[in-house]
Amino acid sequence: MSPIKSGLPQIRIPATYMRGGTSKGVFFRLEDMPEPTRAPGIARDKLFQRVIGSPDPYAAHIDGMGGATSSTSKCVIVSPSTQPGHDVDYLYGQIAIDTGFVDWSSNCGNLSTAAGAFAIHAGYVDPARAEQGIVTVRIWQANIGKTIITHVPVTDGAVQETGDFELDGVTFPAAEIVLEFLDPAEDGDEGGSMFPTGNLIDELDVPEDVVPGGKIKATLINAGIPAVFVNAADIGYAGTELREAINGDQAALQRFEALRIAGGLKMGLFKAPEDAAKSLRAPCIAFVAPATSYTSSSGKTITAEDIDLLVRALSMGKLHHAMMGTASVAIATAAAVPGTLVNLAAGGGERQAVRFGHPSGTLRVGAEARQEDGHWSVTKAIMSRSARILMEGWVRIPGDTF
């Protein structure tokens, strides 16, 4: 038996474990966090890693709150907003599973839903503001400097969490929360902020083992999250694939990472291929195809008549079980612009909304896009999600964590 190692007692920190959309995360009020972790830095990163249970070479998160997937390895800080006209600031950390890294470079669209509900739960927003049973919460997304508006239902002075709204990828129904992502396009260089190269379709140079000939068409867009869209057929897929078909194929995952790196370089997100390891989420790589019937991961039949197109996306190097919220914003925006690969897969033409098929089912998203002086912009993207508290109280971490 190993000798007992003396150590500091565990630290107890108020926290709330929430589901938002098809993701889960540990939520903190900034003022409840230990003093050294209230500012960005190593202490905060170590706190989040230890809460989740990373880095974990077993990729299981047995000794933490994480679920060893990109959808469940997340922490959030919410605080009164520092920005005029906003209720709260929402800061999101994506925790790497098997390496010691926290990615602060992007947003989680799914947990944006929970951020609006948590703002009310945490006492930052008065539920008495409700109009016709809905409280509008204006969120400053601090990672990317964007505004998100959530419309949260309340009943008897509290967030209404139960309801009959069904979201594919989530087992049980809940109350619907509508999200508006205002001006979701990232700031860019000359050529247009939404399309960093100024093109609706680009040609990427990729290794020969990715695509014979080393060339592939792609739509590169900054909206919600920087995203790289390619045609499923161009990489040997139908667009109906479920997680097991991709995530069990290591060679396929390596090819997708090569595509992500090529897209990131073309978009100016990376200066060199090795820089890709510093961004777990961006750019998102996704493949699209025209509407086709398939069986979802739950066994539900999705018919071609149910959807406008098929989309599959990868998050942190693995095919997502449903669809990331930020990627949904990119899908909605790209679909609204005639001539992108996403728009063409949906049948082309002008459209303000699409319903796409993903591994767990379908999702309807909308966007308002317009063209001025040859450049495209989007005023907002809209979607519905749900959120609820799974557990609240205190999370504990060893006293020598930071």
ABEGO torsion letter per residue (X at the ends): XBBBBBBBBBBBBBBBBBBBEABBBBBBBAAABBAAAABBEAAAAAAAAAAAGOBBAAGAGAABABAGBAAABBBBBBBBBABBGBABBBBBBBBBAABBBBBAABBBAAAAAAAAAAAAAAGABBAAABBGGBBBBBBBBAAAGBBBBBBBBBBGGBBBABEABBBBGBABBBBBBBBBBBGABBBBBBGEAABAAGBABBBBBBBAAABBGGBBBBBBBBBGBBBBBBBAAAAGBAGABBAAAAAABAAAAAAAAAAAAAAAAAAGABABAAAAAABAAOBBBBBBBBBBBBBBAAGBBBBAAABABBBBBBBGGBBBABBBAAAAAAAAAAAABBGBAAAAAAGEEBBABBBBBBAAEBBBBBBBBBBBGGBBBBABBBBBBBBBBABBEBBBBBAAAX
